[in-house]
Amino acid sequence: MLAMARNIRAACRRILLGARDVVAPSTGRGVSLMQTKRAVLALAVSTMAAACGGGGRAVEVPVVQAPSDTTALSGQATTLRLSATDPGGAPVTLAATDLPPFATFTDHGDGTASIEVKPEEVDAGSYAIQVVATGAQNKPRLTQIVVPIQVRSAPLVNACQQSNNHVRAISRPLSECRSANGDVTLGPGEACEAAYVDRDYTGTDALGRVNILAGGALYMLDETRNVEVSSIHVAGLLQAGSKTCPIGAKDSGNTLTVRFLGAGPTSTPPPPADMCPAPDKGIVVDRGGQLQLYGARGVTEGWGGLTWTHLAKPAGPAAYQDRNVGIAAPVEAGGERRLVLARDVTKGSAPWRAGDWIVVATSSFSPFESEFVQIASLASQGSGSVVTLQQPLVHYHFGSDDPGVPGAANFSADATKNFGVDERAEVGLISRNIRFTAVMPDAASNPTSTQLHWGGDIRVCGGFQSLALSGVELEKFGKEQLGRYPIHMHMAGDVRNEPLIDSNSIHHSYNKCVAVHSTSNLIVSRNVCARAVGHLFYQEMGDEKSIAFFGNLGVGAMSHYFGIADTVEKTAEGRPRNFWEGDHLGRAIGYSAFDVRNTDNQNSPTRGSCFVPGAAKDGRVDLVKSAPCDPGQMYIEPASGFWITHPSAKLVGNSIAGCQGIGKGYWYVPPPDGSNGAPKFDPTGSFSNNRVHACYDGLFSEGHFGTVSDQLFPTQDGKSTAELDAVNVIGRFSGLTATRNRNRGVWMRPMWTVVEHSRFATNRDSVTLVSSGGNDGNAPGVWALLKDSVLVGVSQNNVDRWGPCPSTSLGDGPGCVDLNPKANEIVEKGYRTPRWNSAGYMIYDGPVRIIDNRFVNFLRKPGPLLTLADREHLAKYSGYSNKDAKAYEGDAALGWFPEQPERLSHGHHGQGPGLGQRGSAPPDLHLLGQPRGLS
């Protein structure tokens, strides 16, 4: 009882102090108990207010009543009326704070008040007003409420209402077109040529197969609807919203939810002869078909929304709020439920909202520390915003002021800008106004079901007429079958940049995110892909020319065949520790992605290889042979952020946060073809200002661990280098930021390659550019160049230098959940240990050209830069690879692979230009030769 009283008093104190973290409880999938259909103005009332009184004694407090369904339209005056009564009959006063400039608050002195708002077009967005009702009986008694107001554009709302009316006028209600068994056929000569979704279709009213013939149309309006359907075949038009009036434009709370039903085969299906037959639990856009899906929330173009941003301050649980344990960027008090974002996500016509789900990316070595949490409330703060969370964060997430894109302006940045290295955790919006999901068996009660990985999919086939996917959420999509991906451009040829795949979220996928097969000149922009099995952004055959990936965020590329032993350490809730502990959304929707088979084409020009469980039965796999695989063998392609088979891809402003196993952030894998015109001879496309962290390697170009692929050999006209008149060209990679990768930031075995204006921090080895001239078979004198870049040994993001579960074993730490009999994946090196020296540039073959670069915080004794926990681990570690070493040999700015390691000394101090300094201490550049094998 005493503990309960203390908790009540603490909660009451938060209310009396005007705490901002009082929110309505959640009912699960992003729906607050306080939300109404329109969800434009909601109230969040403290659940503890009635218990607050002197000494923890429960007393009654003022009861506040306010409108629950109000839209503030631009150019129009709107009055919101509130009232409050005190159960004891005492007079009540009302006050408000955080009023936007277009609002005024008036307390009428009789227990009522009004908020008058008259916004303009530029005021579109979300606003949170704090209202406090104060009663009086011995001591003041308070009730605090939060009033979020959504300002909408009046002309837009009116125009979109007219658009809805027009659709109703040119089509018929779907209820008049649905057959007795739920199937629907629309088109000329059918009972209905065009229809609109006029009500919810769920349960016994669910739709079966929907077939939209050429000339037919199905419309979904800007209103909240729930539809369950088996499949949709589009040879005509399927439209939800429009470019000028997307779903959510009329009312930002409107959500169209489509759930796909149906079961897959009971055994692994053979590859289909045709990827575009009638759909099965998904959508097929056939020849002549038009798929137009427009949602508003999170869309930038025309709507001013944001699909993802970064943390402006660190966030995480109480353990990282201690300023006495050496954390360079500690979390502020309350940071387990508070995010400070770099951009203002409350502005524009399609802002983020209370109840939305977001993903907060990992900023450690671990690909499993990204977290899915739900917004409780949000408000503008300067040029950014503050988000309060419904669920507390489990892990540390680094945040800081924006250091800027890599370039001359931040080349000499100090610690306040993290030495010019952008390690801020990304925050991506998951919830959208259009939500497509799949109904799956419950994994807990059906752990052996063959249907656990049979989600929805969208296939767009050659000859389609138009495609727009904008502001759409795809949840539990992808199937355990070849060619069944959340978004699959299938043999569409040259699409000439016309399709729109922009500002979508694809999350909790069973088979990749966006797949491009024999399609060219496609733009994929500003999408958030979070937690998916296999590659996130995927090219399939090597003929995918000029694919542009702009501004996409990929979080958590997950391995196939992965399982977790029952013996791993558990959390208090019984979940595997350190494995997606913070994925509250995954648990809410029943996502299970263990032991997903890789069903990719084993005869593709670029492909993985065949493996069997390792003899040690510790979760590792042994390479057997190249694909195709024999029965009982596992086909594996290491899950990566970008799997680039054609080097002409344009990669600008993307970010990859987390690859399991030995997955790479950006993996160039051209097919091994030596003929003229082969992809590997094409010049590389633009590569600028991309980020990668928490993967095995960052930027990589060649086969690895059995992967069948080649290196890049760009020539002027795509001629084979075997031709005497072939002219080599330089491949340029600019503005790369590679941090906290478990192996290498960059590994390129080039012809001529330049990595410039790039940033690296706390990778095991940040950069290796391998020469291939002379004896290695290419032209003598071939070189690679690193220039105008910054390499940091220990940055301000210094938490968990040795990973989330540091190991004292002689080998590298394998990870927290990787090595167990159920894993069956390529682990190779795990989390780094003091056994392996960190290196800035690791020299492997020559000649080496390292020009005008800056090396920061490479110290022989890096302890002063580490947290207390990491210093303690460093002090007790004794399993060094060099048996003569008595202590950690230091972080090396330059390291090399010696041929005769026994002749090398074990350390050398040096100083030189461009070295980072800490305080007034002299620069400490540690050049270290250490025997290391190439894996």
Disulfide bonds with the S-S distance in Angstrom:
Cys12-Cys52 2.32
Cys160-Cys245 2.27
Cys177-Cys192 2.03
Cys276-Cys461 1.47
Cys513-Cys529 1.67
Cys610-Cys629 2.13
Cys659-Cys695 2.04
Cys805-Cys816 2.19
